[in-house]
């Protein structure tokens, strides 16, 4: 990823660490729209950010830096409003090793937490059940709440992991446990 983009991300993450959270627009190569994100931390390979959905926090996103196409400032007024509304008053940086996507996957394999995983072509919601070599096994369910056999996904194909989002949490509470 270009150094200029990393500087925008890092500057916003530094402000968040200084208790002045800053939302930015992040464009991913696999999407035609952007996400409002509050950068929390990054490694050389991956980053974690809180999702800002119209002045409300809606979970966390972890993504490989290679999936980022562009990063832009959200603008001073937007961030002033966000701070005035206290959107990030209780925002904590997740304790997840993001030094590689494989380590991120291992975290969710161990936690058993319901998450969503996106690749260039697919979207899955469910749980990581196994991380081995260069792949994960992911148990997933569809929009009807029906579970399917685990799908094998290459770790290098993962473009976005979302967890603790309202959609994932509410949906997973209303399906049969597996």
C-alpha positions as CSV (number, residue, x, y, z in Angstrom):
1,X,0.0,0.0,0.0
2,X,1.2,3.5,-0.7
3,X,3.0,5.3,2.0
4,X,0.6,8.3,1.7
5,X,-2.4,6.1,2.5
6,X,-0.6,4.6,5.5
7,X,0.2,8.1,6.8
8,X,-3.5,9.0,6.7
9,X,-4.4,5.8,8.5
10,X,-1.6,6.3,11.1
11,X,-2.5,9.9,11.8
12,X,-6.1,9.0,12.5
13,X,-5.1,6.1,14.7
14,X,-2.8,8.4,16.6
15,X,-5.7,10.8,17.2
16,X,-7.8,7.9,18.4
17,X,-5.1,6.8,20.8
18,X,-5.0,10.4,22.1
19,X,-8.8,10.2,22.8
20,X,-9.7,12.3,19.8
21,X,-11.2,9.6,17.5
22,X,-11.1,10.4,13.8
23,X,-13.2,8.8,11.2
24,X,-11.8,8.3,7.7
25,X,-13.2,6.9,4.4
26,X,-11.6,3.6,3.4
27,X,-12.1,2.2,-0.1
28,X,-11.5,-1.5,-0.6
29,X,-10.5,-3.0,-4.0
30,X,-13.4,-5.5,-3.7
31,X,-16.2,-2.9,-3.0
32,X,-17.5,0.0,-5.1
33,X,-18.3,2.1,-2.0
34,X,-16.4,3.2,1.1
35,X,-16.5,2.4,4.8
36,X,-16.4,5.1,7.5
37,X,-13.7,3.7,9.9
38,X,-12.0,4.8,13.0
39,X,-8.5,3.4,12.8
40,X,-7.3,1.7,15.9
41,X,-4.0,0.0,15.0
42,X,-2.1,-1.6,12.1
43,X,0.8,-3.9,11.5
44,X,2.8,-4.2,8.3
45,X,0.2,-6.6,6.9
46,X,-3.2,-5.8,8.5
47,X,-5.3,-3.3,10.3
48,X,-8.2,-3.1,12.7
49,X,-10.7,-0.3,12.9
50,X,-14.1,0.4,14.5
51,X,-16.9,0.9,12.0
52,X,-18.7,4.2,12.1
53,X,-22.2,3.9,10.8
54,X,-23.7,7.4,10.7
55,X,-22.3,8.5,14.1
56,X,-22.9,5.1,15.7
57,X,-20.2,2.4,16.3
58,X,-21.1,-0.9,14.6
59,X,-18.4,-3.4,15.4
60,X,-14.9,-3.8,14.2
61,X,-13.3,-4.6,10.8
62,X,-10.0,-6.4,10.3
63,X,-8.5,-6.3,6.9
64,X,-5.2,-7.0,5.0
65,X,-3.6,-3.7,3.9
66,X,-3.4,-5.1,0.4
67,X,-7.2,-4.9,0.1
68,X,-7.2,-1.1,0.6
69,X,-7.4,1.0,-2.5
70,X,-7.7,4.5,-1.1
71,X,-8.1,6.3,2.2
72,X,-9.5,9.8,2.5
73,X,-10.1,12.2,5.4
74,X,-13.7,12.3,6.5
75,X,-13.5,16.0,7.2
76,X,-13.2,18.2,10.3
77,X,-16.9,19.0,10.8
78,X,-17.9,15.3,10.7
79,X,-15.3,14.4,13.3
80,X,-16.3,17.4,15.5
81,X,-19.8,16.1,15.5
82,X,-18.7,12.6,16.2
83,X,-16.7,13.8,19.2
84,X,-19.5,16.1,20.4
85,X,-21.9,13.2,20.3
86,X,-19.5,11.1,22.4
87,X,-19.6,8.3,19.8
88,X,-16.2,6.9,20.8
89,X,-16.1,7.6,24.6
90,X,-15.8,4.0,25.5
91,X,-13.9,2.8,22.5
92,X,-11.2,0.2,23.4
93,X,-8.6,-1.2,21.1
94,X,-9.2,-5.0,20.6
95,X,-6.5,-7.2,21.9
96,X,-6.0,-9.2,18.7
97,X,-2.6,-10.0,17.2
98,X,-2.9,-8.5,13.7
99,X,0.7,-9.1,12.6
100,X,-0.7,-11.5,10.0
101,X,-4.1,-12.6,8.8
102,X,-3.3,-16.1,9.8
103,X,-2.9,-14.9,13.4
104,X,-6.2,-13.0,13.2
105,X,-7.8,-16.2,12.0
106,X,-6.3,-18.2,14.8
107,X,-7.8,-15.7,17.3
108,X,-11.3,-16.3,16.0
109,X,-10.8,-20.1,15.8
110,X,-10.0,-20.1,19.5
111,X,-12.7,-17.6,20.5
112,X,-15.5,-19.4,18.6
113,X,-17.0,-15.9,18.1
114,X,-19.5,-15.4,15.3
115,X,-18.1,-13.2,12.6
116,X,-18.4,-12.4,8.9
117,X,-15.8,-13.1,6.3
118,X,-15.6,-11.5,2.9
119,X,-13.6,-12.5,-0.1
120,X,-13.6,-10.9,-3.5
121,X,-16.5,-13.1,-4.5
122,X,-18.3,-14.3,-1.4
123,X,-19.7,-13.2,2.0
124,X,-20.1,-15.7,4.9
125,X,-21.4,-15.3,8.4
126,X,-20.5,-18.0,11.0
127,X,-17.5,-19.3,12.8
128,X,-13.9,-20.3,12.0
129,X,-13.5,-23.9,13.0
130,X,-10.0,-24.7,11.8
131,X,-7.0,-22.8,10.7
132,X,-4.3,-24.9,8.9
133,X,-1.6,-24.1,6.5
134,X,-2.9,-21.5,4.1
135,X,-6.6,-22.1,4.6
136,X,-9.5,-21.9,7.1
137,X,-12.6,-24.0,7.5
138,X,-15.6,-21.7,8.1
139,X,-19.0,-23.0,9.3
140,X,-21.6,-20.7,7.9
141,X,-25.3,-20.0,7.7
142,X,-27.4,-18.2,5.2
143,X,-30.0,-15.5,5.4
144,X,-32.7,-18.1,6.4
145,X,-30.5,-19.1,9.4
146,X,-29.7,-22.5,7.9
147,X,-26.2,-24.0,8.6
148,X,-24.1,-25.4,5.8
149,X,-21.1,-27.6,5.7
150,X,-17.9,-25.7,6.3
151,X,-16.3,-24.0,3.4
152,X,-12.6,-23.9,2.8
153,X,-11.2,-20.4,2.3
154,X,-7.7,-19.4,1.4
155,X,-6.4,-17.0,4.1
156,X,-4.9,-14.9,1.3
157,X,-8.4,-14.5,-0.2
158,X,-9.9,-12.9,2.9
159,X,-10.5,-9.2,2.3
160,X,-12.5,-8.3,5.4
161,X,-13.4,-9.8,8.7
162,X,-16.2,-8.1,10.7
163,X,-17.0,-8.9,14.3
164,X,-19.2,-7.5,17.1
165,X,-21.4,-5.8,14.4
166,X,-25.0,-5.4,15.2
167,X,-25.9,-7.6,12.1
168,X,-23.6,-10.4,13.1
169,X,-24.5,-10.4,16.8
170,X,-28.3,-10.2,16.4
171,X,-28.5,-12.7,13.6
172,X,-26.3,-15.2,15.5
173,X,-28.5,-15.0,18.6
174,X,-31.5,-16.1,16.6
175,X,-30.3,-19.2,14.9
176,X,-29.9,-22.8,16.2
177,X,-26.6,-23.3,17.7
178,X,-24.3,-25.8,16.0
